[in-house]
Amino acid sequence: MKAHIIQYFQTLEHHPMQRMVILVIGLLIFWILEGAIPLIPLHYKKNKWHHAGINLLFTLIHLLIHTALAIVIIELSDWCVANGFGLVYWLHLGIVGTIIISFLTLDFFGGWLVHITQHKITFLWRFHIIHHADTNVDVTTGLRHHPVESVLRGLFFFLGILASGAPMYAVMIFQTILVADTAFTHANLNLPGWLDKGMSYIFVSPNMHKVHHHWQQPFTDSNYGAILSIWDRMLGTFKKLAPSQIKYGLDKYYPGQADENFMQLLKYPFQKNK
């Protein structure tokens, strides 16, 4: 059974339609749940479908870019395997250890480190603004990334593969969990307080991530983690804020009324007067 699971994830990158199905199922599940138990009332410019359409256009572009980057991901992972390069080989780990170390390393590089880098470097922040400009954070916000940001995230993911030496099955286990988790943490979902708080000691919970989308700093510059919250807790970037106090969007940089203007969002980072 374990061998079949490993084999499935080892070849999953070669089956983009299966990966698409996983993404769509995750979005649908949390779309339904956030409609049934919403965290806060959202006020869409037109309606939820129009808002979703804008964000899913960015998601489609993100997936196309990732499909192209997958060629490099496979080559890097195979090179690490062939040359015994990376933590999983230097530490002589078995399958379980390989999955754990790969997961931790990929989450650090592809989650926390790339995210804080985008907040600290002005040029990169201009592209990341597109994600934060959404004034109605819901399940569709998760993959709302400017195409340039999608490429940057890919580059940091490459670093994570090189550092860990992650074989493809470990890469795809991480990416599959990441896709589902991204939908979960962005969903406008009202979990019991005790559950959300308890989860946040190890994992990024929905309420924890919503703090990152609060319109004012320093809350915007906190809670950078993707799946695991341990990086924020260990590195001093963890913050708390009650959901009732959260307001989405940005207090500067990008006009809130334009958060559903697809072409303006694409062009914004390149406009010199911004």
C-alpha positions as CSV (number, residue, x, y, z in Angstrom):
1,M,0.0,0.0,0.0
2,K,2.8,2.4,1.0
3,A,4.6,1.6,-2.2
4,H,1.5,2.4,-4.3
5,I,1.1,5.8,-2.5
6,I,4.7,6.7,-3.1
7,Q,4.4,5.7,-6.8
8,Y,1.3,7.7,-7.2
9,F,2.9,10.9,-5.9
10,Q,6.1,10.1,-7.7
11,T,4.4,10.5,-11.1
12,L,1.6,13.0,-10.2
13,E,3.5,15.9,-11.7
14,H,3.1,14.2,-15.1
15,H,-0.7,14.2,-14.8
16,P,-1.8,17.9,-14.8
17,M,-5.5,17.0,-15.1
18,Q,-5.4,15.0,-11.9
19,R,-3.7,17.9,-10.1
20,M,-6.4,20.2,-11.6
21,V,-9.2,18.0,-10.2
22,I,-7.6,18.1,-6.7
23,L,-7.5,21.9,-6.9
24,V,-11.1,22.2,-8.1
25,I,-12.4,19.8,-5.5
26,G,-10.6,21.8,-2.8
27,L,-12.1,25.0,-4.0
28,L,-15.6,23.6,-4.2
29,I,-15.5,22.1,-0.8
30,F,-14.4,25.3,0.9
31,W,-16.7,27.5,-1.4
32,I,-19.6,25.5,0.0
33,L,-18.4,25.6,3.6
34,E,-17.7,29.3,3.6
35,G,-21.2,29.9,2.3
36,A,-22.7,27.8,5.1
37,I,-20.5,29.1,8.0
38,P,-19.0,32.4,7.0
39,L,-16.5,34.1,9.2
40,I,-17.5,37.7,8.4
41,P,-19.9,39.3,5.9
42,L,-18.2,40.1,2.6
43,H,-19.2,43.0,0.4
44,Y,-18.4,42.2,-3.2
45,K,-18.2,44.9,-5.8
46,K,-20.8,43.1,-8.0
47,N,-21.3,39.6,-6.7
48,K,-19.3,36.6,-5.5
49,W,-19.2,35.0,-9.0
50,H,-17.6,38.1,-10.6
51,H,-15.1,38.3,-7.7
52,A,-14.3,34.6,-8.2
53,G,-13.9,35.1,-12.0
54,I,-11.2,37.8,-11.5
55,N,-9.3,35.7,-9.0
56,L,-9.6,32.5,-11.0
57,L,-8.1,34.2,-14.0
58,F,-5.0,34.8,-11.9
59,T,-5.2,31.2,-10.7
60,L,-5.3,29.9,-14.3
61,I,-2.2,32.0,-15.2
62,H,-0.5,30.8,-12.0
63,L,-1.2,27.1,-13.0
64,L,0.1,27.6,-16.5
65,I,3.4,29.1,-15.2
66,H,3.7,26.3,-12.7
67,T,3.2,23.7,-15.4
68,A,6.1,25.3,-17.3
69,L,8.3,25.4,-14.1
70,A,7.4,21.8,-13.4
71,I,10.0,20.8,-16.1
72,V,12.7,22.4,-13.9
73,I,11.3,20.9,-10.7
74,I,11.4,17.4,-12.1
75,E,15.0,17.9,-13.4
76,L,16.2,19.4,-10.1
77,S,14.6,16.6,-8.1
78,D,16.0,13.9,-10.3
79,W,19.5,15.5,-10.3
80,C,19.4,15.5,-6.4
81,V,18.5,11.8,-6.4
82,A,21.2,10.9,-8.9
83,N,23.9,12.9,-7.1
84,G,22.8,12.3,-3.5
85,F,22.5,16.0,-3.0
86,G,20.5,17.6,-0.2
87,L,19.6,17.0,3.4
88,V,17.6,13.8,2.9
89,Y,20.7,12.1,1.5
90,W,23.3,13.7,3.8
91,L,21.2,12.5,6.8
92,H,20.6,9.1,5.2
93,L,16.9,9.2,5.8
94,G,14.3,6.6,5.0
95,I,10.9,7.3,3.2
96,V,9.2,8.8,6.3
97,G,12.2,11.0,7.2
98,T,12.5,12.1,3.6
99,I,8.9,13.2,3.5
100,I,9.2,15.1,6.8
101,I,12.5,16.9,6.0
102,S,11.4,17.7,2.5
103,F,8.1,19.0,3.8
104,L,9.7,21.3,6.4
105,T,12.3,22.6,3.9
106,L,9.9,23.2,1.1
107,D,7.5,24.9,3.4
108,F,10.2,27.2,4.7
109,F,11.6,28.2,1.3
110,G,8.4,28.1,-0.7
111,G,6.2,29.4,2.0
112,W,7.7,31.6,4.7
113,L,11.0,32.8,3.2
114,V,9.6,33.8,-0.3
115,H,6.7,35.5,1.4
116,I,8.7,37.7,3.8
117,T,11.1,38.5,1.0
118,Q,8.2,39.9,-1.1
119,H,7.2,42.1,1.8
120,K,10.7,43.4,2.6
121,I,12.0,44.1,-1.0
122,T,10.1,47.1,-2.5
123,F,10.3,45.9,-6.1
124,L,8.9,42.5,-5.2
125,W,6.2,44.0,-3.0
126,R,4.8,45.8,-6.0
127,F,3.8,42.4,-7.5
128,H,2.7,40.9,-4.2
129,I,0.3,43.9,-3.6
130,I,-2.0,42.2,-6.1
131,H,-2.7,39.4,-3.6
132,H,-3.2,41.8,-0.8
133,A,-5.4,44.2,-2.7
134,D,-8.4,41.8,-2.5
135,T,-10.9,43.5,-0.2
136,N,-13.0,40.3,0.1
137,V,-10.7,37.5,1.1
138,D,-12.4,34.1,0.3
139,V,-11.4,30.7,-1.0
140,T,-10.6,32.1,-4.5
141,T,-8.1,34.6,-3.1
142,G,-5.5,31.9,-2.4
143,L,-3.9,31.7,-5.8
144,R,-4.5,35.3,-6.8
145,H,-0.9,36.1,-7.7
146,H,0.6,38.3,-10.3
147,P,2.4,36.2,-12.9
148,V,5.8,37.7,-11.9
149,E,5.2,36.6,-8.3
150,S,4.3,33.1,-9.5
151,V,7.7,32.9,-11.2
152,L,9.5,34.2,-8.0
153,R,7.7,31.6,-5.9
154,G,8.9,29.0,-8.4
155,L,12.5,30.1,-7.9
156,F,12.4,29.9,-4.1
157,F,10.8,26.4,-4.5
158,F,13.8,25.4,-6.6
159,L,16.0,26.4,-3.7
160,G,13.9,24.3,-1.4
161,I,14.3,21.3,-3.6
162,L,18.1,21.8,-3.8
163,A,18.4,22.3,0.0
164,S,16.3,19.3,0.9
165,G,17.1,17.0,-2.1
166,A,13.4,16.2,-2.1
167,P,12.5,13.3,-4.5
168,M,9.4,13.8,-6.7
169,Y,7.1,11.9,-4.4
170,A,7.9,14.2,-1.5
171,V,7.6,17.3,-3.7
172,M,4.1,16.2,-4.9
173,I,2.9,15.3,-1.4
174,F,3.9,18.8,-0.3
175,Q,2.3,20.5,-3.3
176,T,-0.9,18.6,-3.0
177,I,-1.3,19.5,0.7
178,L,-0.3,23.1,-0.1
179,V,-3.1,23.5,-2.7
180,A,-5.7,22.2,-0.3
181,D,-4.3,24.3,2.6
182,T,-4.2,27.5,0.5
183,A,-7.9,27.1,-0.1
184,F,-8.6,26.3,3.5
185,T,-6.6,29.2,5.0
186,H,-8.1,31.8,2.7
187,A,-11.7,30.6,2.9
188,N,-14.1,32.9,4.7
189,L,-14.7,30.1,7.2
190,N,-15.9,30.3,10.8
191,L,-14.2,27.6,12.8
192,P,-14.8,27.2,16.6
193,G,-12.3,29.4,18.4
194,W,-10.7,26.6,20.3
195,L,-10.1,24.6,17.1
196,D,-8.6,27.5,15.2
197,K,-6.4,28.5,18.1
198,G,-5.2,25.0,18.8
199,M,-4.4,24.4,15.1
200,S,-2.4,27.6,14.9
201,Y,0.3,26.3,17.3
202,I,1.6,24.1,14.5
203,F,-0.3,24.9,11.3
204,V,-1.5,28.1,9.7
205,S,-5.2,28.4,10.6
206,P,-7.8,30.5,8.8
207,N,-8.0,33.2,11.4
208,M,-4.2,33.3,11.7
209,H,-3.8,33.9,8.0
210,K,-6.6,36.5,7.9
211,V,-4.5,38.6,10.2
212,H,-1.9,38.8,7.4
213,H,-4.6,40.2,5.1
214,H,-5.6,43.0,7.5
215,W,-5.3,46.3,5.7
216,Q,-2.9,48.0,8.2
217,Q,0.7,47.3,9.1
218,P,2.2,45.8,11.1
219,F,-0.4,43.1,10.8
220,T,0.1,43.0,7.0
221,D,3.8,42.2,7.8
222,S,3.1,39.1,9.9
223,N,2.0,35.5,9.7
224,Y,3.9,34.7,6.5
225,G,3.7,30.9,6.8
226,A,2.1,28.7,4.1
227,I,1.2,25.5,5.9
228,L,3.2,25.5,9.1
229,S,3.0,28.3,11.7
230,I,6.2,27.3,13.4
231,W,8.4,29.6,11.3
232,D,6.4,32.7,12.3
233,R,6.4,31.6,16.0
234,M,10.2,30.8,16.0
235,L,11.3,33.8,13.9
236,G,9.1,36.5,15.6
237,T,6.6,37.3,12.8
238,F,3.5,35.9,14.5
239,K,0.7,38.2,15.4
240,K,-2.9,37.8,16.6
241,L,-6.0,39.9,15.9
242,A,-9.7,39.1,16.5
243,P,-11.6,38.4,13.3
244,S,-14.1,41.1,14.2
245,Q,-11.3,43.7,13.9
246,I,-10.0,42.6,10.6
247,K,-10.5,44.7,7.5
248,Y,-9.2,43.4,4.2
249,G,-7.2,45.3,1.6
250,L,-4.4,47.9,1.9
251,D,-4.4,51.2,3.6
252,K,-2.1,52.6,0.8
253,Y,-0.4,51.5,-2.4
254,Y,-3.5,50.3,-4.3
255,P,-7.1,51.7,-4.4
256,G,-9.6,49.3,-2.8
257,Q,-12.3,50.1,-5.4
258,A,-10.0,48.7,-8.1
259,D,-9.4,45.3,-6.5
260,E,-11.5,43.6,-9.2
261,N,-10.0,45.4,-12.2
262,F,-8.0,42.5,-13.9
263,M,-6.1,44.6,-16.4
264,Q,-5.2,47.3,-13.9
265,L,-4.0,44.7,-11.5
266,L,-1.8,43.2,-14.1
267,K,-0.3,46.6,-15.1
268,Y,0.0,48.1,-11.7
269,P,3.5,46.9,-10.7
270,F,5.0,48.4,-13.9
271,Q,3.5,51.8,-13.6
272,K,6.3,54.2,-12.6
273,N,4.0,56.7,-10.9
274,K,2.7,54.2,-8.4
